[in-house]
Amino acid sequence: MTATNLNNLLATFGTQIQALEDSSWTLLLETYLAVAKGENLNRLGRIVGEDRQGRDDFEYRLAISVRILLNFCEGTPEQIIEIFSRLSNNAPLELTEYNPAALTLFVNKALNTILIPIYKNFLMLAKPAGVFAHLIYTTVPLDKYKKFDTVGQGFDSGKWTGVI
C-alpha cells in the first residue's frame, strides 16, 4: 500500500471517527447536563466554555446546552434556528437571509430585557464570520400589541385598542 493510499484511507476513516466522537461527547454532555447541579454544573460549564455569571442552575443549564450547540455550529440557518429555538423555549422564529452576507432573526416572543444581551451575544457567536446579523425582538407581550379589527373600525384589543 502506498503512502497516498494510506493517507486517503486514514482521512476517510478519520473523518467518520471524529464525527462519531463528536456525537458521543454531545450525547454524554447533554445526558449528564440534565441532572447536574451546583459544582458539577460549574465543571460542565468550564468544559464547554460557558461562565456561570451568577445564573441559577436552571438558567446556567440552558446556557450550557446552547453553548454546546454553539461549539459545533457552522453558522447554517438551521443551526441558528436550533440554537434560538432552544434558547427561547420553542418560540416562533423567523430567519431571513439577505445577499451578499446578512441575516435577520425575528424572535416572535416578548423577551425579558435581561435576556436581550445574551440573545445578541449568542447570535454573534452563531453567525458565520463576515455576515451581518440583526436580532429583531419585542419586550412587550404579543397579546398586548394591536389586534386588527374583526368587528368594526379600529383595533379589537391590545395597546392600540379603539377606533382609528
C-alpha positions in Angstrom: 0.0 0.0 0.0 1.4 3.4 -1.0 1.6 6.3 1.3 -1.0 8.2 -0.7 -3.5 5.3 -0.4 -2.8 5.0 3.3 -3.4 8.8 3.8 -6.6 8.6 1.9 -7.8 5.6 3.9 -6.9 7.4 7.2 -8.6 10.6 6.0 -11.8 8.7 5.2 -12.0 6.8 8.4 -10.6 9.7 10.5 -13.5 11.9 9.4 -16.1 9.3 10.3 -14.5 8.5 13.6 -14.3 12.2 14.5 -18.0 12.7 13.7 -18.8 9.7 15.9 -16.7 11.0 18.8 -18.3 14.5 18.5 -21.8 12.9 18.6 -20.8 10.7 21.6 -19.5 13.7 23.6 -22.6 15.7 22.8 -24.8 12.9 23.9 -22.8 12.3 27.1 -22.7 16.0 28.0 -26.4 16.6 27.3 -27.4 13.5 29.3 -25.2 14.5 32.3 -26.3 18.1 31.9 -29.9 17.2 32.5 -29.1 16.0 36.1 -26.0 18.1 37.0 -26.3 20.6 39.9 -24.1 23.1 41.6 -20.4 22.4 41.3 -20.9 19.6 38.8 -22.8 22.1 36.6 -19.9 24.5 37.0 -17.4 21.8 35.8 -19.6 21.2 32.7 -19.7 24.9 32.1 -15.9 25.1 32.2 -15.6 22.1 29.8 -17.8 23.8 27.1 -16.6 27.3 27.8 -19.6 28.9 29.5 -19.2 31.0 32.6 -21.9 30.8 35.3 -22.2 34.7 35.7 -24.4 34.4 38.7 -27.1 32.4 37.0 -29.2 29.8 38.9 -28.9 26.1 37.9 -31.8 26.2 35.5 -30.6 29.3 33.6 -27.0 28.0 33.6 -28.1 24.6 32.3 -29.8 26.2 29.4 -26.8 28.4 28.7 -24.5 25.3 28.7 -26.8 23.4 26.4 -26.8 26.4 24.0 -23.0 26.7 24.3 -22.7 23.0 23.3 -24.7 23.8 20.1 -22.6 26.9 19.5 -19.3 24.9 19.8 -20.4 22.7 16.9 -22.1 25.5 15.0 -21.0 26.3 11.4 -23.4 29.2 11.1 -26.0 27.5 8.9 -29.6 28.9 9.2 -30.8 25.5 10.5 -28.2 25.6 13.3 -29.0 29.2 14.2 -32.7 28.3 14.4 -32.0 25.3 16.5 -29.9 27.3 19.0 -32.5 30.0 19.3 -35.4 27.6 19.5 -33.7 26.0 22.5 -32.9 29.4 24.0 -36.4 30.8 23.6 -38.2 27.6 24.7 -39.5 26.9 21.1 -40.8 30.4 20.4 -41.7 31.0 16.8 -38.6 32.2 15.0 -38.1 33.7 11.5 -34.6 33.8 9.9 -34.3 35.8 6.7 -31.1 35.8 4.7 -30.0 38.8 2.5 -27.4 38.8 -0.2 -24.5 39.2 -0.1 -23.9 38.5 3.6 -26.6 39.4 6.1 -29.4 37.9 8.1 -32.1 38.9 10.5 -33.5 36.8 13.2 -37.0 37.7 14.4 -38.0 36.2 17.8 -41.8 36.2 18.0 -41.9 36.3 21.8 -41.6 39.0 24.4 -38.1 39.0 25.8 -37.1 39.9 29.3 -34.7 42.9 29.0 -32.1 40.9 30.9 -32.1 38.3 28.2 -31.6 40.7 25.2 -27.7 41.0 25.6 -27.5 37.2 26.0 -29.5 36.6 22.8 -27.4 39.2 20.9 -24.2 37.6 22.1 -25.3 34.1 21.1 -26.3 35.4 17.7 -22.9 37.0 17.1 -21.3 33.7 18.1 -23.6 31.6 15.9 -23.4 33.6 12.7 -20.7 32.9 10.1 -17.7 35.3 10.1 -18.2 38.3 7.9 -22.0 38.1 8.0 -24.0 41.0 9.4 -26.7 39.7 11.8 -29.6 41.7 13.2 -31.8 40.5 16.1 -35.4 41.7 16.0 -37.4 41.3 19.2 -40.0 42.9 21.4 -40.2 43.4 25.1 -44.0 43.8 25.1 -46.1 40.6 25.3 -47.6 39.9 21.9 -51.2 39.8 23.2 -50.7 43.5 24.3 -50.0 44.6 20.7 -52.6 45.7 18.3 -55.0 43.1 17.0 -56.7 44.2 13.8 -60.4 44.7 13.6 -62.7 41.8 13.4 -65.9 43.6 14.5 -65.8 47.1 13.1 -63.4 50.0 12.7 -60.3 50.1 14.8 -58.4 47.6 16.8 -60.2 44.9 18.9 -57.7 44.6 21.7 -54.2 45.4 22.8 -52.2 48.6 23.4 -53.9 50.4 20.5 -57.5 49.3 21.1 -60.1 51.7 19.8 -61.3 53.4 16.7 -58.9 54.9 14.2 
